Amino acid sequence: MTIKPTPPMTAELASKAITLVTVLGLKQHQAAAILGLNQGRISEVLTGKRYPNAKPCPPNQLSLDL
């Protein structure tokens, strides 16, 4: 089985993750799947371990390249 690499966490992805979980009410694993990230990175952003100053982006500006 091949392990799929995930993109590096950026400030923009951190803002999107915060919006998906705190504003739209998604679960961390759902936000991780949408953004193509590891669930652990989402948790680190939400607890402030990564990008502690990140703010949620406005939901109407949440562009998801799906």
C-alpha positions, 0 to 999 in steps of 0.5 A, spaced: 500 500 500 502 506 498 502 512 503 499 518 500 504 524 502 500 530 505 501 538 503 505 542 508 501 546 513 500 553 511 497 559 514 492 559 509 490 552 510 490 553 518 485 559 517 481 554 512 481 549 517 479 553 523 473 556 519 471 548 517 471 546 524 469 552 529 465 556 524 461 550 520 461 545 525 465 540 521 469 534 525 477 535 525 477 528 521 472 531 516 476 538 515 482 534 514 479 530 508 477 536 505 483 539 505 487 533 504 491 534 510 493 529 516 488 530 522 494 531 527 495 537 523 488 540 524 488 538 531 495 542 532 492 548 529 486 548 533 490 547 540 495 553 538 501 549 537 501 551 530 500 558 527 497 560 534 495 567 531 491 564 525 484 567 525 478 563 521 477 566 514 470 568 512 466 562 510 464 566 503 471 566 502 473 559 503 475 556 496 476 549 496 479 546 490 476 540 490 
